[in-house]
Amino acid sequence: MSFLLACPNCGKRQVSEFAFGNEYSKRASQEEGFEAWTDYVFMKNNIRGKQVEWWYHRDGCKRWFLALRDTTCSTDHVSFWFDDREKYSLTSE
């Protein structure tokens, strides 16, 4: 599967330049127990449609960013830095 993904720093590139990190979710706190951390690490929503995901631009700027991507057709709608997540209605950790 090949598609274009927009890096907020470098612009649109082939997805082969990137490493998929995972879907974005609220991180478990240090005080939470084993079950909460197990859910955070292993249990994913696997949404059909638009979801926010972590991506790493390994062949470019070597930076992590978030992308809102449609999983049904592998098109990205917007890519942004982690610090800009509040603009896209993502809650802080």
BAFI-3210 file (N, C-alpha, C; in Angstrom, 3 decimals, decimal comma, padded with zeros to 6 digits):
// residues 93
n [1|2|3|4|5|6|7|8|9|10|11|12|13|14|15|16|17|18|19|20|21|22|23|24|25|26|27|28|29|30|31|32|33|34|35|36|37|38|39|40|41|42|43|44|45|46|47|48|49|50|51|52|53|54|55|56|57|58|59|60|61|62|63|64|65|66|67|68|69|70|71|72|73|74|75|76|77|78|79|80|81|82|83|84|85|86|87|88|89|90|91|92|93]
n.u [000,849|000,577|000,749|000,459|001,774|001,558|004,129|004,462|006,707|008,249|006,486|004,359|005,032|006,085|004,592|006,378|008,618|008,142|007,594|005,096|003,598|001,470|-002,021|-003,259|-003,702|-004,864|-002,340|-001,569|-001,299|001,546|000,781|-001,290|-002,435|-001,295|-003,244|-004,343|-002,088|-001,577|-003,856|-003,404|-001,057|-001,593|-004,340|-006,232|-008,297|-008,780|-010,209|-012,600|-012,406|-011,851|-008,999|-006,651|-003,175|000,154|003,148|006,451|008,995|011,236|013,009|013,399|012,994|013,290|011,439|008,720|005,193|001,651|-001,057|-004,165|-005,908|-007,724|-008,684|-010,014|-009,418|-006,825|-006,041|-004,656|-005,772|-004,985|-001,898|000,061|002,017|002,701|002,443|000,529|-001,906|-004,225|-005,553|-006,874|-008,816|-007,872|-007,325|-005,082|-002,336]
n.v [-001,166|002,189|005,625|009,205|011,173|013,962|015,704|017,990|019,580|018,979|018,661|016,984|013,536|010,232|007,489|005,533|006,787|007,171|006,066|004,266|005,125|004,676|004,737|007,816|008,266|008,958|009,039|006,688|007,474|007,654|006,780|005,047|001,640|-001,706|-002,769|-000,495|000,458|-001,730|-001,680|000,816|000,325|-002,008|-002,266|-001,171|001,147|000,930|002,312|002,581|004,780|008,249|008,858|009,889|009,698|008,695|009,503|009,021|010,757|009,220|009,218|011,847|014,759|013,598|013,715|013,361|013,445|014,219|012,902|013,321|010,848|009,125|005,936|004,262|004,899|005,658|008,399|011,461|014,125|016,278|017,277|017,690|019,193|017,801|019,685|021,359|020,132|020,868|022,644|020,997|019,751|017,772|016,319|017,190|015,330]
n.w [000,000|-000,855|-000,249|-000,008|002,599|004,689|006,077|008,728|008,638|006,301|004,176|001,690|001,281|000,171|001,847|002,543|003,541|006,177|009,597|011,189|014,223|016,099|017,005|018,291|021,717|025,051|027,389|029,943|033,408|035,666|038,141|037,741|037,558|036,576|034,804|033,531|032,159|030,511|028,897|027,648|026,147|024,590|023,812|021,231|019,382|016,650|014,538|011,951|009,498|010,139|012,085|014,617|014,410|015,395|013,727|012,409|010,817|009,324|007,112|006,609|008,293|010,766|012,891|015,227|014,691|014,598|012,716|011,171|009,791|007,273|007,592|005,854|003,229|003,270|003,246|004,251|006,284|007,796|009,204|012,126|014,774|018,025|020,107|019,058|019,320|020,721|019,097|017,443|018,874|020,632|023,709|026,358|027,809]
ca.u [000,000|001,351|-000,010|001,220|001,532|002,124|004,915|004,297|007,970|008,805|005,449|003,881|006,047|005,607|004,465|007,548|009,598|007,683|007,312|003,833|003,807|000,259|-003,086|-003,104|-004,630|-004,402|-001,365|-001,842|-000,399|002,460|000,113|-002,270|-001,932|-000,899|-004,336|-004,434|-000,952|-001,798|-004,839|-002,770|-000,054|-002,041|-005,735|-006,407|-009,671|-008,819|-011,392|-012,812|-012,676|-010,824|-008,391|-005,394|-002,102|001,544|004,030|007,833|009,570|012,566|013,871|013,348|013,396|013,498|010,582|007,404|004,058|000,338|-001,792|-005,548|-005,923|-008,896|-008,175|-010,714|-008,817|-005,440|-005,767|-004,494|-006,541|-004,170|-000,772|000,404|002,916|002,056|002,108|-000,625|-003,052|-005,427|-006,242|-007,644|-009,703|-007,297|-007,042|-003,694|-002,085]
ca.v [000,000|003,415|006,872|010,375|011,656|015,309|016,051|019,425|020,258|018,706|018,587|015,657|012,553|008,855|006,925|004,690|007,592|007,333|004,912|004,411|005,027|004,081|005,728|008,718|008,061|009,566|008,184|006,335|008,176|006,781|006,253|004,018|000,288|-002,565|-002,909|000,743|000,499|-002,785|-001,131|001,886|-000,208|-003,078|-002,198|-000,067|001,289|000,481|002,978|002,630|006,189|009,208|008,722|010,606|008,715|009,121|009,150|009,472|010,970|008,624|009,553|013,295|015,628|012,778|014,239|012,763|014,344|013,584|013,077|012,869|010,055|008,290|004,574|003,528|005,175|006,078|009,797|012,295|015,358|017,334|016,822|018,763|018,864|017,428|020,898|022,020|019,209|021,508|023,268|019,943|019,182|016,621|016,698|016,998|014,086]
ca.w [000,000|-000,935|-000,282|000,411|003,947|004,814|007,260|008,973|008,381|004,966|003,157|001,274|000,905|000,125|003,189|002,807|004,267|007,556|010,444|011,908|015,663|016,655|017,101|019,427|022,835|026,298|028,056|031,335|034,331|036,396|039,323|037,375|037,720|035,471|033,841|032,747|031,238|029,511|027,954|026,875|025,225|023,704|023,364|020,291|018,899|015,260|013,992|010,501|009,212|010,553|013,403|014,786|014,550|015,511|012,617|012,542|009,492|009,469|005,983|006,406|009,395|011,969|013,962|015,442|014,546|014,561|011,463|011,101|008,566|007,017|007,443|004,789|001,928|003,542|002,924|005,439|006,204|008,395|010,025|013,046|015,878|019,281|020,869|018,426|019,359|021,251|017,964|016,757|019,890|021,322|025,085|026,779|028,540]
c.u [000,899|000,401|000,902|000,800|002,227|002,845|004,728|005,561|008,391|007,767|005,090|005,031|005,381|005,595|005,660|008,665|009,308|007,585|006,023|004,085|002,681|-000,831|-002,860|-004,145|-004,025|-003,499|-001,767|-000,848|000,488|001,799|-000,882|-001,624|-001,623|-001,978|-004,475|-003,297|-001,063|-002,787|-004,213|-001,837|-000,666|-003,445|-005,939|-007,843|-009,836|-010,065|-011,437|-013,247|-011,537|-010,317|-007,073|-004,311|-000,749|002,322|005,406|008,434|011,037|013,513|013,904|013,874|013,600|012,687|009,273|006,334|002,775|-000,322|-003,210|-005,693|-007,208|-008,396|-008,876|-010,074|-007,381|-005,120|-005,628|-005,235|-005,770|-003,064|-000,333|001,349|002,117|001,612|000,904|-001,901|-004,333|-006,214|-007,165|-008,489|-009,187|-006,934|-005,590|-003,572|-002,310]
c.v [001,236|004,609|007,996|010,789|012,999|015,458|017,552|020,235|020,154|018,677|017,151|014,787|011,168|008,281|006,036|005,451|007,657|005,992|005,211|004,196|004,328|005,131|006,560|008,365|008,695|008,572|007,918|007,069|007,168|006,127|005,134|002,640|-000,436|-002,652|-001,672|000,832|-000,575|-002,310|-000,063|001,323|-001,137|-002,936|-000,955|-000,046|000,790|001,003|002,857|004,058|007,054|008,915|009,481|009,582|009,393|008,639|009,733|009,596|010,513|008,976|011,050|014,027|014,901|013,292|013,468|013,832|013,530|013,866|012,554|012,174|009,251|006,876|003,785|003,737|005,700|007,479|010,574|013,610|016,539|016,665|017,989|018,251|018,555|018,658|021,652|021,201|019,849|022,224|022,279|019,139|017,891|017,076|016,438|015,743|014,288]
c.w [000,000|-000,995|000,167|001,814|004,081|006,142|007,490|008,666|006,911|003,838|002,796|000,781|000,822|001,542|003,540|003,524|005,761|008,277|011,212|013,395|016,382|016,630|018,352|020,478|024,078|027,022|029,501|032,236|035,068|037,592|039,002|037,381|036,418|034,397|032,949|031,743|030,162|028,461|027,063|025,803|024,182|023,133|022,499|019,778|017,468|014,544|012,474|010,187|009,713|011,964|013,422|015,112|014,717|014,294|012,881|011,145|009,510|008,332|005,695|007,625|010,719|013,170|014,021|015,247|014,553|013,220|011,636|009,754|008,480|006,714|006,336|003,433|002,056|003,048|004,226|005,224|006,770|009,213|010,890|014,129|017,132|020,067|020,302|018,534|019,881|020,160|017,251|017,730|020,486|022,726|025,407|027,617|029,989]
res [m|s|f|l|l|a|c|p|n|c|g|k|r|q|v|s|e|f|a|f|g|n|e|y|s|k|r|a|s|q|e|e|g|f|e|a|w|t|d|y|v|f|m|k|n|n|i|r|g|k|q|v|e|w|w|y|h|r|d|g|c|k|r|w|f|l|a|l|r|d|t|t|c|s|t|d|h|v|s|f|w|f|d|d|r|e|k|y|s|l|t|s|e]
***
